[in-house]
Amino acid sequence: MAKRNTNHVGKDSPGNAPAKFRRTGSNTNHRAGWNEARPQLLKDLIASTAIVGAAIRFGTSRDGGAYAIGLYVNGEVTTEWLPCNEDINQLLEELIDYFVSLDAEQERKDSKTVVD
């Protein structure tokens, strides 16, 4: 199966970001805002997710200190957490690359089955 960067994966617990992503102290003014994500990346991520038969959800932690992207792939559920002060577009690009590689892997398997 295609490999993906799991640096941001956290326990899938709706609304609860892992402690390392919670806002504390003076860093509480900035909130995760999906308006910071490039629209084309969101569109590409949704499309690449759907092509492989997976699903995705977008949200934030309860305190707004982290982005939360839920992934439903092959019956498994994970949540990607990203602190709001990090680049959400970079994570979106990584996820797109993952789903594109997953699609290519599925196509190779399908073409091999037809040949065999």
C-alpha positions as CSV (number, residue, x, y, z in Angstrom):
1,M,0.0,0.0,0.0
2,A,1.1,3.6,-0.7
3,K,3.0,5.2,2.2
4,R,2.1,8.5,3.6
5,N,3.6,10.9,6.0
6,T,2.0,10.2,9.4
7,N,3.7,13.0,11.4
8,H,0.3,14.7,12.0
9,V,-1.8,11.6,12.7
10,G,-3.5,11.6,16.1
11,K,-6.0,9.6,18.0
12,D,-9.3,9.7,16.2
13,S,-11.4,11.3,19.0
14,P,-13.9,13.7,17.5
15,G,-13.2,17.3,18.7
16,N,-10.2,16.4,20.7
17,A,-6.8,17.3,19.3
18,P,-3.8,15.5,20.9
19,A,-2.2,17.6,23.7
20,K,0.7,18.7,21.6
21,F,-1.7,20.5,19.3
22,R,-3.7,22.3,21.9
23,R,-3.2,26.1,22.3
24,T,-1.6,27.4,25.5
25,G,-0.3,30.7,26.8
26,S,0.1,33.6,24.4
27,N,-0.4,31.6,21.3
28,T,-4.2,31.6,21.7
29,N,-5.0,34.5,19.3
30,H,-4.6,32.5,16.1
31,R,-7.3,30.0,15.2
32,A,-7.3,27.3,12.5
33,G,-9.2,28.8,9.6
34,W,-10.1,26.9,6.5
35,N,-10.1,30.2,4.6
36,E,-6.3,29.9,4.7
37,A,-6.4,26.7,2.5
38,R,-6.0,27.2,-1.2
39,P,-9.4,26.3,-2.9
40,Q,-7.8,24.4,-5.7
41,L,-6.0,22.1,-3.2
42,L,-9.3,21.5,-1.3
43,K,-10.9,20.6,-4.6
44,D,-8.0,18.3,-5.7
45,L,-8.0,16.6,-2.3
46,I,-11.7,15.9,-2.4
47,A,-11.4,14.5,-6.0
48,S,-8.4,12.4,-5.3
49,T,-10.0,11.0,-2.2
50,A,-13.3,10.1,-4.0
51,I,-11.4,8.4,-6.9
52,V,-10.0,5.7,-4.6
53,G,-13.4,5.2,-2.8
54,A,-12.3,7.0,0.4
55,A,-14.0,9.8,2.3
56,I,-12.8,12.9,4.1
57,R,-14.0,15.4,6.6
58,F,-12.7,18.8,7.5
59,G,-12.8,20.4,11.0
60,T,-10.8,21.9,13.8
61,S,-10.1,21.1,17.4
62,R,-12.5,22.3,20.0
63,D,-10.3,25.2,20.9
64,G,-9.5,26.1,17.3
65,G,-5.8,25.5,17.8
66,A,-5.5,22.8,15.2
67,Y,-6.9,21.7,11.9
68,A,-8.5,18.3,11.8
69,I,-8.8,16.2,8.6
70,G,-10.5,12.9,9.0
71,L,-9.7,10.2,6.6
72,Y,-11.8,7.1,5.9
73,V,-9.7,4.7,3.8
74,N,-10.4,1.0,3.4
75,G,-12.5,0.8,6.5
76,E,-9.9,2.6,8.7
77,V,-10.5,6.0,10.2
78,T,-7.6,8.3,11.1
79,T,-7.4,12.0,11.8
80,E,-4.6,14.2,10.6
81,W,-4.0,17.1,13.1
82,L,-2.0,20.2,12.3
83,P,-1.3,23.1,14.6
84,C,-2.9,26.3,13.3
85,N,0.4,28.0,13.1
86,E,1.7,25.5,10.5
87,D,1.0,25.5,6.7
88,I,-2.3,23.8,6.0
89,N,-1.5,23.9,2.3
90,Q,1.6,21.7,2.7
91,L,-0.5,19.0,4.5
92,L,-3.2,19.2,1.8
93,E,-0.5,18.7,-0.9
94,E,0.9,15.7,1.0
95,L,-2.5,14.1,1.3
96,I,-3.2,14.7,-2.4
97,D,0.1,13.0,-3.3
98,Y,-0.8,10.0,-1.0
99,F,-4.3,9.5,-2.7
100,V,-2.9,9.9,-6.2
101,S,-0.2,7.3,-5.4
102,L,-2.9,5.0,-3.9
103,D,-5.0,5.4,-7.1
104,A,-1.9,4.5,-9.3
105,E,-1.3,1.5,-7.1
106,Q,-4.9,0.3,-7.5
107,E,-4.6,0.8,-11.3
108,R,-1.5,-1.3,-11.4
109,K,-3.2,-4.1,-9.5
110,D,-6.2,-3.9,-11.8
111,S,-4.2,-4.0,-15.0
112,K,-2.1,-6.9,-13.6
113,T,-5.3,-8.8,-12.9
114,V,-6.5,-8.3,-16.4
115,V,-3.2,-9.5,-17.9
116,D,-3.1,-12.6,-15.6
